[in-house]
Structure formats: structure tokens, C-alpha cells
Amino acid sequence: MKKIFVVSFISVGYFLNAQSLSNSPYAKYGIGDVKYDNTIETASMGGISTAFISDFTSNFNFANPANNANFELTSIKLEATNENNYFKSNFNDMKSTKHSTYLSNISLAFPISSKVKMGITYQPYSSKSYDILDRVPQKNADGTSVDYVNQFKGSGTLNTAAVAVSYKINQEFSVGARANLYFGDLSDLTEFTASNSEYIAGYETKNRIRNFNFTLGTSYQKLDPRTDKKLTIGATATFGNTSNMTTEYTNSTYRYADAAGTKTDITTIDYQETKSRNLLPLQASVGVGYGSENHWFLSGQIDYKKGEDIAYFGKSFSLQDTYRISAGGWYLPNYNNFRSYFSRVIYRYGAFYERGNLKLEGNNINKFGISAGVMLPFKNSSITRMSGLEIGVEVGKRGTLQNNLINQNFINLKVGFNFADKWFRKALYN
């Protein structure tokens, strides 16, 4: 059975890489909708992770690799996300709905020793999948009418594979490091044509991304044995880009030869190729948490991501610094109450506000939301082997209706399993 889990873990990785994720029209800027960290545990608590050290032995923290002092079991997680986006704009009274379901996280983690823990994870980091059609009818001087059509398309997924290691210095201090590999291809296409013309003017940007950086983390946790109350402080920094992003921009005219989208009579007007290293700039996070051992926990967190300039349709486009404030935690009523199953369920809650990296028509494209979730333990699960079904939900808003921009409401549902046990350990007795 354990071998089957490991083979499934590897096989699912191929499926994850081939996924197509739908998202917001705002994904056309930069590298798309950023989804990492996409774990149910983190998302259900508003995104807090920097000062979150699980009380239980089965949960590995990849966001801050230092926060794994209590991790003792081998854990396999498989998680999926269902995104439901509802768009509205005052421009032509536009309304639209998009849905998408995809595998959002697979991970394998295990202890190497009592002080050293290791984990491997594979997730979609960001994605582009939009198709917007803008048709403007106009009348000519001779009384005839013509439709001018703009179509905006985007596709592709940027995935991340990471290896994390944590080291417990003593009962209070821990450090950790995570190596991150980003890979994928993203493309944006803008087409302009008129109803009385068979030719199309196309402006296309293609990004081929092979990027590597690393994350350093540290944490401090002080437990009062008299009251079982604990204080946790954590911090992370992500930096060290070592690879290039290749961007190709093509301005051309063409027509479609068939319904499959085969282009013919192509005339290239402009072609540019650039390379950049600042795709994933400096990121940092600081968090503080307080709670009661095996009962409840509450944390606040501030995240920062430095803005950068990107090549977009042959021109430089600036993304501003991003700030995110998160708060959340969990509550476990009484795990020793075996008469009531729901007393042994972990309940999670959270909220967040994010000033996004986009500023369009003088408006910041911000995002905020609330979240909740539960961890439903398996029947044979114990507090030392916490395995079960994870369920989470996020509800929120992004964007604005001002200046004919787009307001996006979203409901994201997340479901996953955490299988944890004492695997890969040498028996003490035959």
C-alpha cells in the first residue's frame, strides 16, 4: 500500500503539469494569477503560515520551512481546488462567470532525524486562461456599418517544485531553507480586425520561464508548561534568482485558414526577444501567533513582494510593490472526547487584505476575502497520527467598477487528503 502511494505521488505530478486553469482577466498582466501557497491548511486560515507551527505530528509547513519542529510522521497530501469567479463591469454592462477545477497541491514530507525534517511539494504557482471579446459597431459616412473587434487571449501555467529542509536548534529556535524551481510557458495575444476585412493584426507576447530561487526561514516558539500557552514568532525571505525568463514579442498580420486556427499569409512587422532575471523579486514575511497547546491558535502576518518591470507587448510595464495582511487560526474543541466526533474536528478561520501589484486607470487592483475550513479526522486517527479529510472555502472580491474596470467576486472550494503514518523507519526488533 505504501508503494502505491509513492507511485501515485509521482504520476499525479505529470497530470498537474498538464492542467489548464481559468482565472481573472487581470491575469493578462505579468505572470498571471499567483496561487501559491495553495494548501488547504494555509488558505483556510487566511494565508497565515509564517508563525504557524502545527501542534500535531502530521503537518509539514512549506511556506516557512523552519516551522516543522513537531513534525514526526511521513505525510502525503493530495489537494484539489474548485474556483468560481463572477465578473462585472460597467462597460457595456458586462457580466461573466468562469469555473475551473484543478489539482492544486501534492506533497511528500518525512523526518530524517529528531531535528531534521524534509519535504517535497509540487503546485501551480500562477496561470493565465482568459478570452475577452470587445465588439464596437460603427457607421461609415456612406451609411454602411462595420464592426471593429478586439480579442484578448491568454494561456499557460507556471508550476513550482520545491524541496524544503528544517533544522531544530533547540526547544525554542528552528531554521529552515527551501529551494524553488519555477517552470512553464505563458502567452498573451491581442487581435484587432474589422468585419469588412479578412486580415487580423496580432500582438503576441510569449514567456518561457525556467527560474530558481530559495527561501530562508526562522521561527521561535515559547511554551509555558504551567498553562500550555505558547507564543510563536516567524520570518521568511525569498531571493536569489539564478535563471532567465525569455520573452518573445511579435507584431504581425495574418488570416485564419480554417476553424482550427491555422494562420496563413503571415507578415511580421516587428519581432523582439528579451531576457530578464527579476521575474520573481524579493519577498519577505513576518508573523506572530499565540495559542493553547492542542486547543486553539491565532496568528497575524504581513507579507511583502517587491515590484518589478516586465516586458509586455514590446514595452516595459511596471508592477508596484505588493502588501498583504492576514489573520487567522484554528480551534479544536476536545480531541479526547470520543463520544462526540465533532469535538475532534479542527475548525479553521481567517481573513486577508492584499494591495495588488496592478494599478490601472489610477486604481489599485486590490483583493480581500474571508476563509474557513475543517479537518475531519479518519476514524482510526489519533492526536499523534492526525490524518483526515481537509475541506476549505475562500470568499472574496478583487478589482473595482471605477473607470470601466472589472469587479471580480470569487468563491474557491478546496478538498484534500492528508495520509500520515510512521513510514520508512527501520524496525528496532525483528
Secondary structure in CASP SS format (residue, H / E / C, confidence):
PFRMAT SS
TARGET T0000
AUTHOR 0000-0000-0000
METHOD secondary structure of the structure
MODEL  1
M C 1.00
K H 1.00
K H 1.00
I H 1.00
F H 1.00
V H 1.00
V H 1.00
S H 1.00
F H 1.00
I H 1.00
S H 1.00
V H 1.00
G H 1.00
Y H 1.00
F H 1.00
L H 1.00
N H 1.00
A C 1.00
Q C 1.00
S C 1.00
L C 1.00
S C 1.00
N C 1.00
S C 1.00
P H 1.00
Y H 1.00
A H 1.00
K H 1.00
Y C 1.00
G C 1.00
I C 1.00
G C 1.00
D E 1.00
V E 1.00
K C 1.00
Y C 1.00
D C 1.00
N C 1.00
T C 1.00
I H 1.00
E H 1.00
T H 1.00
A H 1.00
S C 1.00
M C 1.00
G C 1.00
G C 1.00
I C 1.00
S C 1.00
T C 1.00
A C 1.00
F C 1.00
I C 1.00
S C 1.00
D C 1.00
F C 1.00
T C 1.00
S C 1.00
N C 1.00
F C 1.00
N C 1.00
F C 1.00
A C 1.00
N C 1.00
P C 1.00
A C 1.00
N C 1.00
N C 1.00
A C 1.00
N C 1.00
F C 1.00
E C 1.00
L C 1.00
T E 1.00
S E 1.00
I E 1.00
K E 1.00
L E 1.00
E E 1.00
A E 1.00
T E 1.00
N E 1.00
E E 1.00
N E 1.00
N E 1.00
Y E 1.00
F E 1.00
K E 1.00
S E 1.00
N C 1.00
F H 1.00
N H 1.00
D H 1.00
M E 1.00
K E 1.00
S E 1.00
T E 1.00
K E 1.00
H E 1.00
S E 1.00
T E 1.00
Y E 1.00
L E 1.00
S E 1.00
N E 1.00
I E 1.00
S E 1.00
L E 1.00
A E 1.00
F E 1.00
P E 1.00
I C 1.00
S C 1.00
S C 1.00
K C 1.00
V E 1.00
K E 1.00
M E 1.00
G E 1.00
I E 1.00
T E 1.00
Y E 1.00
Q E 1.00
P E 1.00
Y E 1.00
S E 1.00
S E 1.00
K E 1.00
S E 1.00
Y E 1.00
D E 1.00
I E 1.00
L E 1.00
D E 1.00
R E 1.00
V E 1.00
P E 1.00
Q E 1.00
K E 1.00
N C 1.00
A C 1.00
D C 1.00
G C 1.00
T C 1.00
S E 1.00
V E 1.00
D E 1.00
Y E 1.00
V E 1.00
N E 1.00
Q E 1.00
F E 1.00
K E 1.00
G E 1.00
S E 1.00
G E 1.00
T E 1.00
L E 1.00
N E 1.00
T E 1.00
A E 1.00
A E 1.00
V E 1.00
A E 1.00
V E 1.00
S E 1.00
Y E 1.00
K E 1.00
I C 1.00
N C 1.00
Q C 1.00
E C 1.00
F E 1.00
S E 1.00
V E 1.00
G E 1.00
A E 1.00
R E 1.00
A E 1.00
N E 1.00
L E 1.00
Y E 1.00
F E 1.00
G E 1.00
D E 1.00
L E 1.00
S E 1.00
D E 1.00
L E 1.00
T E 1.00
E E 1.00
F E 1.00
T E 1.00
A E 1.00
S C 1.00
N C 1.00
S C 1.00
E C 1.00
Y C 1.00
I E 1.00
A E 1.00
G E 1.00
Y E 1.00
E E 1.00
T E 1.00
K E 1.00
N E 1.00
R E 1.00
I E 1.00
R E 1.00
N E 1.00
F E 1.00
N E 1.00
F E 1.00
T E 1.00
L E 1.00
G E 1.00
T E 1.00
S E 1.00
Y E 1.00
Q E 1.00
K E 1.00
L E 1.00
D E 1.00
P C 1.00
R C 1.00
T C 1.00
D C 1.00
K E 1.00
K E 1.00
L E 1.00
T E 1.00
I E 1.00
G E 1.00
A E 1.00
T E 1.00
A E 1.00
T E 1.00
F E 1.00
G C 1.00
N C 1.00
T C 1.00
S C 1.00
N C 1.00
M E 1.00
T E 1.00
T E 1.00
E E 1.00
Y E 1.00
T E 1.00
N E 1.00
S E 1.00
T E 1.00
Y E 1.00
R E 1.00
Y E 1.00
A C 1.00
D C 1.00
A C 1.00
A C 1.00
G C 1.00
T C 1.00
K E 1.00
T E 1.00
D E 1.00
I E 1.00
T E 1.00
T E 1.00
I E 1.00
D E 1.00
Y E 1.00
Q E 1.00
E E 1.00
T E 1.00
K E 1.00
S E 1.00
R C 1.00
N C 1.00
L C 1.00
L C 1.00
P C 1.00
L C 1.00
Q E 1.00
A E 1.00
S E 1.00
V E 1.00
G E 1.00
V E 1.00
G E 1.00
Y E 1.00
G E 1.00
S E 1.00
E C 1.00
N C 1.00
H C 1.00
W E 1.00
F E 1.00
L E 1.00
S E 1.00
G E 1.00
Q E 1.00
I E 1.00
D E 1.00
Y E 1.00
K E 1.00
K C 1.00
G C 1.00
E C 1.00
D E 1.00
I E 1.00
A E 1.00
Y E 1.00
F C 1.00
G C 1.00
K E 1.00
S E 1.00
F E 1.00
S E 1.00
L C 1.00
Q C 1.00
D C 1.00
T E 1.00
Y E 1.00
R E 1.00
I E 1.00
S E 1.00
A E 1.00
G E 1.00
G E 1.00
W E 1.00
Y E 1.00
L C 1.00
P C 1.00
N C 1.00
Y C 1.00
N C 1.00
N C 1.00
F C 1.00
R C 1.00
S C 1.00
Y H 1.00
F H 1.00
S H 1.00
R H 1.00
V C 1.00
I E 1.00
Y E 1.00
R E 1.00
Y E 1.00
G E 1.00
A E 1.00
F E 1.00
Y E 1.00
E E 1.00
R E 1.00
G C 1.00
N C 1.00
L C 1.00
K E 1.00
L E 1.00
E C 1.00
G C 1.00
N E 1.00
N E 1.00
I C 1.00
N C 1.00
K E 1.00
F E 1.00
G E 1.00
I E 1.00
S E 1.00
A E 1.00
G E 1.00
V E 1.00
M E 1.00
L E 1.00
P E 1.00
F C 1.00
K C 1.00
N C 1.00
S C 1.00
S E 1.00
I C 1.00
T C 1.00
R E 1.00
M C 1.00
S C 1.00
G E 1.00
L E 1.00
E E 1.00
I E 1.00
G E 1.00
V E 1.00
E E 1.00
V E 1.00
G E 1.00
K E 1.00
R E 1.00
G E 1.00
T C 1.00
L C 1.00
Q H 1.00
N H 1.00
N H 1.00
L C 1.00
I E 1.00
N E 1.00
Q E 1.00
N E 1.00
F E 1.00
I E 1.00
N E 1.00
L E 1.00
K E 1.00
V E 1.00
G E 1.00
F E 1.00
N E 1.00
F E 1.00
A E 1.00
D E 1.00
K C 1.00
W C 1.00
F C 1.00
R C 1.00
K C 1.00
A C 1.00
L C 1.00
Y C 1.00
N C 1.00
END
